[in-house]
Amino acid sequence: MLQKISNHIAECLERAANAEQRAAAADDPAVKADFERNALTWRQLAASYQFAETLERFILDRERVKHGLWRR
């Protein structure tokens, strides 16, 4: 599951970078603003996936501790 989340994060960041490039190339201020909002949205989604990944790791670690499977 963590690998799948990491793939989603990478895809979101790639889409954000693409939107930022398109915003930089846009001549029309409205189009530029749309691409900038789009990039922000992709970055926010990536951050949400990162939070979910962190939470999943925390839960898995707690389960390992609970069942005595914790190893450093």
C-alpha positions as CSV (number, residue, x, y, z in Angstrom):
1,M,0.0,0.0,0.0
2,L,2.8,2.5,0.8
3,Q,4.3,2.0,-2.6
4,K,1.0,2.8,-4.2
5,I,0.7,6.0,-2.1
6,S,4.2,7.0,-3.1
7,N,3.3,6.6,-6.7
8,H,0.3,8.8,-6.3
9,I,2.5,11.5,-4.6
10,A,5.0,11.4,-7.4
11,E,2.2,11.7,-10.0
12,C,0.7,14.6,-8.2
13,L,4.0,16.4,-8.0
14,E,4.7,15.8,-11.7
15,R,1.3,17.2,-12.6
16,A,1.9,20.2,-10.4
17,A,5.2,20.9,-12.1
18,N,3.6,20.6,-15.5
19,A,0.9,23.1,-14.5
20,E,3.5,25.5,-13.2
21,Q,5.4,25.3,-16.5
22,R,2.2,26.0,-18.4
23,A,1.4,28.9,-16.1
24,A,4.9,30.3,-16.7
25,A,4.4,30.1,-20.5
26,A,0.8,31.5,-20.5
27,D,0.4,35.0,-21.8
28,D,-3.2,35.4,-20.7
29,P,-3.4,36.4,-16.9
30,A,-6.6,34.4,-16.5
31,V,-5.1,31.3,-18.0
32,K,-1.9,31.8,-16.0
33,A,-4.0,32.0,-12.8
34,D,-5.9,28.8,-13.7
35,F,-2.7,26.9,-14.2
36,E,-1.3,28.3,-10.9
37,R,-4.5,27.2,-9.0
38,N,-4.3,23.8,-10.7
39,A,-0.6,23.4,-9.6
40,L,-1.6,24.4,-6.0
41,T,-4.4,21.8,-6.1
42,W,-2.0,19.1,-7.2
43,R,0.5,20.0,-4.5
44,Q,-2.3,20.0,-1.9
45,L,-3.3,16.5,-3.0
46,A,0.3,15.3,-2.8
47,A,0.5,16.7,0.7
48,S,-2.7,14.8,1.6
49,Y,-1.2,11.5,0.2
50,Q,2.0,12.2,2.2
51,F,-0.1,12.7,5.4
52,A,-1.9,9.4,4.7
53,E,1.4,7.6,4.1
54,T,2.7,9.0,7.4
55,L,-0.4,8.0,9.2
56,E,-0.3,4.5,7.7
57,R,3.4,4.1,8.9
58,F,2.4,5.2,12.4
59,I,-0.5,2.8,12.6
60,L,1.7,-0.1,11.3
61,D,4.4,0.7,13.8
62,R,1.9,0.8,16.6
63,E,0.5,-2.6,15.6
64,R,4.1,-4.0,15.6
65,V,4.7,-2.6,19.1
66,K,1.3,-3.9,20.3
67,H,2.2,-7.4,19.0
68,G,5.8,-7.4,20.2
69,L,7.2,-7.3,16.6
70,W,9.1,-4.0,17.0
71,R,12.7,-4.2,15.9
72,R,15.2,-1.4,15.7
